[in-house]
Amino acid sequence: MNKKLAILTVLISVISTNLCFAQDISKDLNSVISNSNVKKGAISISIKSIDDKKTLYETNSNVPMPPASMQKLVTTLPAVKTLGENYQFETKLYKDKSGNYLIVLGADPYLRSNDLKQLTKKMPPEVKSISIDDTVIDKQEWGEGWHWDDDMNPLMPKFSAYNIDRNTMKVFMEPTAKDAPANIIFEKDYPTSFINKVITGNTTSYTIEKKSFEAPDVVTAEGTINKTVTVLIPVNSPKKYFKLRLTDALLDNEKSNSGIFYNKKLTKDYFLVDKVSHNIQQAKNDILKNSDNYVAETLFKLAGGKYKNSTGSFEAGKEMFENYCNKMKLDDSQVHIVDASGVSKNNLMDSDFMTDFLIMNRLELEPMMATSGEGTMADRLLYLKGNIKAKTGTLTNVSTITGFLATQNGHKYAFCIMINDAKSKNYDKKLLEDNLIKTLYLKG
């Protein structure tokens, strides 16, 4: 046998082996889907080798579906790159020669009431005036397609330049005598109508809701409690809540002023007095491991503002995202985003795009993602700890998971599983995801 023929024989053998392997794994994965309670037409899957970027398995991989929170991967990375690894969320205090003060907001998602107390300490006992520059991001407080009935969800508070205390108020419900009404205590002052129908009983089972179709400004609590419960309720006006916390800070520091004025922009007439800041590193962890919607939306708008050198907005962030995809030569023709966090079902993405995005950005994304036992992966695939890095997503009727998997055979893959099925239970969707990943780990 001559040398050329020997090489050709080896190549044919390798190709044949790889083809058989791909056929075997496809058969195994198809079997997992067939044995699940989810129809194949409701599933989009893409699995690609990290080494050569070749597709190991796919089904409906070019069909756009709502990505849910796994979308945070593709919006957060361009935002972090635009802002820079050393970026600081800053709230700054300025003063002019006449003794007028100006607070320049940074939409800091980590700003707390105590930070305002620290910031106002350096003011004199009598403050001539305090103005606020709130132009860092726009005034759109929710994303497109966010549901009106989620306005009591503390994981989805409104977000704006006036971010403080996560734009939520803390309420304590305390038991009293048996069968008597519970005590409702607000940690901080905020004007809201609260109807207390909570009774002290033998168990703790309650609901807190706002029936916007009946009384949009009334919060109703019903049920029973047998222990003190702490509840976070999103505020309907972050601007009003911020003003109240700023007033508290001034009173705590024994400062008096003639009023708080809005819509004044920073000019060269002011000089910096003090600032409070928080690092972007915490934001990366909260978004990609804990799936924090509030931080994700704020970060995206801020990055859009820096990209456009203007007031931050979702539109500016989207332009930044599209430019990033263009630079990476990623085909985003099937991608449609309307928010940064994946909360809206109006977002659409195909699994093929997701695996391409993962592979091209693996060195940066993989260290930032959760393994089993962390964040939203706290109770998922625990036997794969250290072998998987993933981002999950959940909406009504939608479940997704994407990431990197090192198999027991020494291969490494980027995978994306998206399920959009109104007929199956959420448990069935998660079980199918886990079984597909387990099969890939054992056979891949």
C-alpha positions as CSV (number, residue, x, y, z in Angstrom):
1,M,0.0,0.0,0.0
2,N,1.5,3.3,-1.0
3,K,1.7,6.3,1.3
4,K,-1.1,8.3,-0.2
5,L,-3.5,5.4,-0.1
6,A,-2.6,4.7,3.6
7,I,-3.4,8.4,4.5
8,L,-6.6,8.2,2.6
9,T,-7.6,5.0,4.4
10,V,-6.9,6.6,7.8
11,L,-9.0,9.7,6.8
12,I,-11.9,7.5,5.7
13,S,-11.7,5.5,8.9
14,V,-11.7,8.7,11.1
15,I,-14.6,10.2,9.1
16,S,-16.6,6.9,9.4
17,T,-15.9,6.7,13.2
18,N,-17.0,10.3,13.7
19,L,-20.1,9.8,11.6
20,C,-21.1,6.7,13.6
21,F,-20.5,8.6,16.8
22,A,-22.7,11.5,15.7
23,Q,-25.4,9.0,14.6
24,D,-25.2,7.2,18.0
25,I,-25.5,10.3,20.1
26,S,-28.3,11.6,17.9
27,K,-30.2,8.4,18.4
28,D,-29.7,8.6,22.2
29,L,-30.8,12.3,22.4
30,N,-33.8,11.6,20.2
31,S,-34.8,8.7,22.5
32,V,-34.6,11.1,25.5
33,I,-37.0,13.5,23.8
34,S,-39.4,10.7,22.7
35,N,-39.6,9.4,26.2
36,S,-40.4,12.9,27.7
37,N,-43.7,14.7,28.0
38,V,-42.6,17.4,25.7
39,K,-43.3,17.4,21.9
40,K,-40.2,17.6,19.7
41,G,-41.7,20.5,17.7
42,A,-41.6,22.7,20.9
43,I,-37.9,22.1,21.4
44,S,-34.9,23.9,19.9
45,I,-31.5,22.3,20.5
46,S,-28.0,23.1,19.3
47,I,-24.9,21.2,20.5
48,K,-21.5,22.1,19.0
49,S,-17.9,21.0,19.7
50,I,-15.8,23.7,21.2
51,D,-12.7,22.4,19.5
52,D,-13.8,22.5,15.8
53,K,-17.2,24.3,16.1
54,K,-18.9,21.5,14.3
55,T,-22.5,20.6,15.1
56,L,-22.9,17.3,17.1
57,Y,-26.6,17.5,17.3
58,E,-29.4,19.9,16.4
59,T,-33.2,20.0,16.2
60,N,-35.1,23.1,15.2
61,S,-31.9,25.0,15.9
62,N,-32.8,27.9,13.6
63,V,-36.3,28.3,15.0
64,P,-36.5,31.5,17.1
65,M,-38.0,31.0,20.6
66,P,-38.2,33.2,23.8
67,P,-34.8,32.7,25.4
68,A,-35.9,33.8,28.9
69,S,-33.1,34.6,31.3
70,M,-30.4,32.9,29.3
71,Q,-30.6,36.1,27.1
72,K,-28.6,37.8,29.9
73,L,-25.4,36.2,28.5
74,V,-25.6,37.9,25.1
75,T,-26.6,41.4,26.6
76,T,-24.4,41.4,29.6
77,L,-21.0,40.6,27.9
78,P,-21.2,43.4,25.4
79,A,-22.3,45.8,28.2
80,V,-19.3,44.8,30.4
81,K,-16.9,45.2,27.5
82,T,-18.3,48.6,26.7
83,L,-18.2,49.9,30.3
84,G,-14.9,48.2,31.2
85,E,-13.8,45.8,33.9
86,N,-13.0,48.7,36.2
87,Y,-16.3,50.5,35.8
88,Q,-17.8,52.0,39.0
89,F,-21.5,52.8,39.5
90,E,-21.2,56.3,41.0
91,T,-23.5,58.7,42.7
92,K,-21.7,62.1,43.0
93,L,-22.2,65.2,45.1
94,Y,-21.2,68.6,43.6
95,K,-21.3,72.1,44.9
96,D,-21.0,75.6,43.2
97,K,-19.4,78.8,44.5
98,S,-22.8,80.0,45.7
99,G,-23.3,77.0,48.0
100,N,-25.9,75.2,45.8
101,Y,-25.5,71.4,45.7
102,L,-26.1,69.0,42.9
103,I,-26.5,65.2,43.1
104,V,-25.5,63.5,39.9
105,L,-27.2,60.1,39.8
106,G,-25.5,57.1,38.3
107,A,-28.5,54.7,38.3
108,D,-26.4,52.6,40.7
109,P,-28.4,49.4,41.3
110,Y,-26.5,48.9,44.6
111,L,-27.2,52.3,46.1
112,R,-28.7,52.1,49.6
113,S,-30.3,54.7,51.9
114,N,-27.2,54.7,54.1
115,D,-25.1,55.8,51.1
116,L,-27.2,58.9,50.8
117,K,-26.6,59.5,54.5
118,Q,-22.8,59.3,53.9
119,L,-23.0,61.5,50.8
120,T,-24.8,64.3,52.6
121,K,-22.6,64.4,55.7
122,K,-20.3,67.0,54.2
123,M,-23.1,69.5,53.6
124,P,-23.3,72.5,56.0
125,P,-26.1,72.6,58.5
126,E,-28.1,74.9,56.3
127,V,-28.1,74.0,52.6
128,K,-29.1,76.7,50.1
129,S,-30.5,74.3,47.5
130,I,-30.2,70.7,46.3
131,S,-30.7,69.8,42.7
132,I,-30.6,66.4,41.0
133,D,-29.1,65.5,37.6
134,D,-31.0,62.3,36.5
135,T,-29.9,62.2,32.9
136,V,-27.7,59.2,33.1
137,I,-30.4,56.9,31.7
138,D,-33.9,57.5,30.3
139,K,-37.2,57.4,32.2
140,Q,-38.6,54.2,30.9
141,E,-39.0,52.1,34.1
142,W,-40.0,48.7,32.7
143,G,-39.2,46.7,29.5
144,E,-41.4,46.2,26.5
145,G,-43.8,43.3,27.0
146,W,-43.4,43.1,30.8
147,H,-46.6,41.9,32.4
148,W,-48.8,44.3,34.4
149,D,-49.5,41.5,36.9
150,D,-45.8,41.2,37.8
151,D,-45.7,44.6,39.4
152,M,-45.6,43.1,42.9
153,N,-42.7,40.8,42.0
154,P,-39.6,42.0,44.0
155,L,-37.4,40.3,41.3
156,M,-38.9,42.7,38.7
157,P,-38.9,46.2,40.3
158,K,-39.0,49.3,38.2
159,F,-35.5,50.7,37.4
160,S,-34.4,54.2,36.7
161,A,-31.7,56.8,37.5
162,Y,-33.3,56.9,40.9
163,N,-32.4,53.4,41.8
164,I,-32.1,53.0,45.6
165,D,-32.7,50.1,48.0
166,R,-33.5,48.0,44.9
167,N,-36.6,50.2,44.5
168,T,-38.4,48.0,47.0
169,M,-39.8,48.8,50.5
170,K,-39.4,46.3,53.3
171,V,-42.6,45.4,55.2
172,F,-42.7,43.3,58.4
173,M,-45.8,41.3,59.4
174,E,-45.8,40.3,63.0
175,P,-48.2,37.9,64.8
176,T,-50.2,39.1,67.8
177,A,-52.8,37.2,69.8
178,K,-54.5,34.1,68.3
179,D,-57.1,35.0,65.7
180,A,-56.3,38.7,66.0
181,P,-55.0,40.9,63.1
182,A,-51.3,40.8,62.6
183,N,-49.2,44.0,62.9
184,I,-47.9,45.5,59.7
185,I,-44.8,47.6,60.0
186,F,-43.1,49.6,57.3
187,E,-39.3,49.8,57.6
188,K,-39.2,53.2,55.9
189,D,-41.9,55.9,55.2
190,Y,-43.5,55.6,51.8
191,P,-47.1,56.7,50.9
192,T,-49.1,53.7,50.0
193,S,-52.5,52.3,50.9
194,F,-52.2,48.9,52.6
195,I,-55.2,46.8,53.5
196,N,-54.3,44.3,56.3
197,K,-56.4,41.1,56.3
198,V,-53.7,39.0,57.8
199,I,-54.7,37.1,61.0
200,T,-52.5,35.5,63.6
201,G,-53.0,31.8,63.3
202,N,-51.3,28.3,63.6
203,T,-49.7,28.4,60.2
204,T,-48.0,30.9,57.8
205,S,-49.9,31.2,54.5
206,Y,-50.5,34.6,53.0
207,T,-50.8,36.5,49.7
208,I,-49.9,40.1,48.9
209,E,-51.3,41.6,45.8
210,K,-52.2,44.7,44.0
211,K,-55.4,44.5,42.0
212,S,-54.6,47.2,39.4
213,F,-57.8,46.7,37.6
214,E,-59.7,47.6,40.8
215,A,-57.5,50.0,42.8
216,P,-54.0,50.5,41.3
217,D,-52.5,52.2,44.4
218,V,-53.8,49.7,47.0
219,V,-51.9,46.8,48.3
220,T,-53.9,44.0,50.0
221,A,-52.4,41.3,52.3
222,E,-54.5,38.3,53.3
223,G,-54.0,35.0,55.1
224,T,-52.5,33.8,58.4
225,I,-49.0,34.0,60.0
226,N,-47.5,32.4,63.1
227,K,-44.1,34.1,62.9
228,T,-42.7,37.4,61.8
229,V,-42.5,37.6,58.0
230,T,-40.4,40.1,56.0
231,V,-41.8,41.0,52.6
232,L,-40.3,43.2,49.8
233,I,-42.8,45.2,47.8
234,P,-41.7,47.1,44.7
235,V,-42.4,50.9,44.9
236,N,-44.5,52.3,42.1
237,S,-42.5,55.6,42.0
238,P,-38.7,55.1,42.4
239,K,-38.3,58.9,42.1
240,K,-40.7,59.6,45.0
241,Y,-39.0,56.9,47.1
242,F,-35.6,58.4,46.4
243,K,-36.7,61.8,47.4
244,L,-38.0,60.5,50.7
245,R,-34.7,58.6,51.4
246,L,-32.8,61.8,50.6
247,T,-35.0,63.8,53.0
248,D,-34.3,61.1,55.7
249,A,-30.6,61.4,55.1
250,L,-30.7,65.2,55.5
251,L,-32.7,64.9,58.7
252,D,-30.4,62.2,60.1
253,N,-27.4,64.5,59.5
254,E,-29.3,67.5,60.9
255,K,-29.3,69.4,57.6
256,S,-31.9,71.8,56.5
257,N,-32.7,72.9,53.0
258,S,-35.2,74.9,51.0
259,G,-36.2,72.0,48.7
260,I,-35.1,69.4,46.3
261,F,-35.2,70.3,42.6
262,Y,-35.0,68.1,39.6
263,N,-33.8,68.4,36.0
264,K,-30.6,70.3,36.6
265,K,-27.6,69.1,34.6
266,L,-24.0,69.2,35.7
267,T,-22.0,72.1,34.4
268,K,-18.4,73.3,34.8
269,D,-19.6,75.7,37.6
270,Y,-19.7,72.8,40.0
271,F,-16.9,71.0,41.7
272,L,-16.9,67.5,43.2
273,V,-17.5,67.2,47.0
274,D,-17.9,63.5,47.5
275,K,-19.2,60.3,45.9
276,V,-20.3,56.7,46.7
277,S,-19.5,53.9,44.3
278,H,-19.9,50.2,43.7
279,N,-17.9,48.0,41.4
280,I,-19.1,46.2,38.3
281,Q,-17.7,42.9,39.4
282,Q,-20.7,42.3,41.7
283,A,-23.0,43.0,38.9
284,K,-21.5,40.4,36.7
285,N,-22.0,37.7,39.4
286,D,-25.5,38.8,40.2
287,I,-26.6,38.8,36.6
288,L,-25.0,35.7,35.2
289,K,-25.2,33.5,38.3
290,N,-28.2,34.8,40.2
291,S,-30.1,36.1,37.1
292,D,-30.8,39.5,38.6
293,N,-33.2,41.3,36.2
294,Y,-32.9,44.7,37.9
295,V,-29.1,44.9,37.6
296,A,-29.2,43.5,34.1
297,E,-31.5,46.1,32.8
298,T,-29.7,49.0,34.4
299,L,-26.2,47.8,33.3
300,F,-27.4,47.5,29.7
301,K,-28.8,51.0,29.6
302,L,-25.7,52.4,31.1
303,A,-23.5,50.7,28.6
304,G,-25.8,51.9,25.8
305,G,-25.3,55.4,27.1
306,K,-21.5,55.1,27.1
307,Y,-21.6,53.5,23.6
308,K,-23.7,56.4,22.2
309,N,-22.1,59.1,24.5
310,S,-25.6,60.1,25.5
311,T,-28.4,59.4,28.0
312,G,-28.6,55.6,28.4
313,S,-31.6,53.8,26.9
314,F,-32.6,50.3,25.7
315,E,-32.4,51.5,22.1
316,A,-28.8,52.6,22.6
317,G,-28.0,49.3,24.3
318,K,-29.5,47.4,21.4
319,E,-27.4,49.3,18.9
320,M,-24.4,48.4,21.0
321,F,-25.4,44.7,21.0
322,E,-25.9,44.6,17.3
323,N,-22.6,46.3,16.7
324,Y,-20.9,43.7,18.9
325,C,-22.5,40.9,16.9
326,N,-21.4,42.5,13.7
327,K,-17.8,42.8,14.9
328,M,-17.8,39.1,16.0
329,K,-19.3,38.2,12.6
330,L,-22.3,36.5,14.4
331,D,-25.5,36.1,12.4
332,D,-28.1,37.7,14.5
333,S,-30.8,37.8,11.8
334,Q,-33.0,35.5,13.9
335,V,-32.5,37.5,17.1
336,H,-35.0,40.0,18.4
337,I,-34.4,41.6,21.8
338,V,-36.7,44.0,23.5
339,D,-35.1,44.0,27.0
340,A,-31.8,43.0,28.5
341,S,-33.0,40.4,31.0
342,G,-35.2,38.1,28.8
343,V,-38.3,38.8,30.9
344,S,-40.4,39.7,27.9
345,K,-41.8,36.9,25.7
346,N,-41.3,39.4,22.8
347,N,-37.6,38.4,22.9
348,L,-36.7,35.8,20.3
349,M,-33.5,33.9,19.7
350,D,-32.4,30.7,18.0
351,S,-30.3,28.0,19.7
352,D,-27.8,28.0,16.8
353,F,-26.9,31.7,17.5
354,M,-26.6,31.0,21.2
355,T,-24.0,28.2,20.8
356,D,-22.0,30.3,18.3
357,F,-22.0,33.2,20.8
358,L,-20.8,30.9,23.5
359,I,-18.0,29.4,21.5
360,M,-16.7,32.8,20.3
361,N,-16.8,34.3,23.8
362,R,-15.9,31.2,25.8
363,L,-12.8,32.5,27.5
364,E,-14.7,35.5,29.0
365,L,-18.1,33.9,29.6
366,E,-17.2,30.6,31.1
367,P,-15.6,32.0,34.3
368,M,-18.6,34.2,34.9
369,M,-21.2,31.4,34.7
370,A,-22.6,29.2,37.4
371,T,-21.7,25.6,37.9
372,S,-24.0,23.1,39.7
373,G,-24.7,24.2,43.2
374,E,-24.4,27.9,42.5
375,G,-26.9,30.6,41.8
376,T,-29.8,29.4,39.6
377,M,-28.0,26.1,39.3
378,A,-28.1,25.5,43.0
379,D,-30.3,22.5,42.7
380,R,-29.6,21.4,39.2
381,L,-27.3,18.6,37.9
382,L,-25.3,18.4,41.1
383,Y,-23.4,15.3,39.9
384,L,-21.9,17.5,37.1
385,K,-20.4,20.1,39.4
386,G,-17.2,21.3,37.9
387,N,-18.0,19.8,34.5
388,I,-20.8,22.3,33.6
389,K,-21.1,26.0,33.4
390,A,-24.6,27.2,32.5
391,K,-27.3,29.9,32.4
392,T,-30.9,29.0,33.0
393,G,-34.1,30.7,32.0
394,T,-37.8,30.3,33.0
395,L,-41.0,32.1,31.9
396,T,-44.6,30.8,31.8
397,N,-44.5,27.8,29.4
398,V,-40.8,28.5,28.6
399,S,-37.7,26.8,30.0
400,T,-34.2,27.2,28.7
401,I,-30.6,26.3,29.6
402,T,-27.4,27.0,27.8
403,G,-23.7,26.7,28.6
404,F,-20.5,24.5,28.4
405,L,-20.2,20.8,29.3
406,A,-17.1,18.7,29.7
407,T,-18.1,15.0,29.1
408,Q,-16.7,12.0,30.8
409,N,-15.1,11.0,27.5
410,G,-13.0,14.2,27.5
411,H,-15.0,16.2,25.0
412,K,-16.2,19.7,25.5
413,Y,-19.4,21.2,24.0
414,A,-21.4,24.4,23.9
415,F,-25.1,23.5,24.2
416,C,-28.4,25.3,24.1
417,I,-31.8,23.8,24.9
418,M,-34.9,26.0,24.5
419,I,-38.5,24.7,25.2
420,N,-41.6,26.7,24.5
421,D,-44.6,24.4,25.3
422,A,-47.9,25.4,26.9
423,K,-49.0,21.8,27.2
424,S,-46.2,20.4,29.4
425,K,-45.5,21.1,33.1
426,N,-42.5,23.2,34.1
427,Y,-41.2,20.1,35.9
428,D,-41.3,18.1,32.7
429,K,-39.4,20.7,30.8
430,K,-36.6,20.9,33.4
431,L,-36.5,17.1,33.6
432,L,-36.1,16.9,29.8
433,E,-33.2,19.4,30.0
434,D,-31.5,17.5,32.7
435,N,-31.8,14.2,30.9
436,L,-30.5,15.6,27.6
437,I,-27.5,17.1,29.4
438,K,-26.9,13.8,31.4
439,T,-27.0,11.8,28.2
440,L,-24.6,14.2,26.5
441,Y,-22.2,13.9,29.5
442,L,-22.3,10.1,29.5
443,K,-22.3,9.5,25.7
444,G,-20.7,12.6,24.2
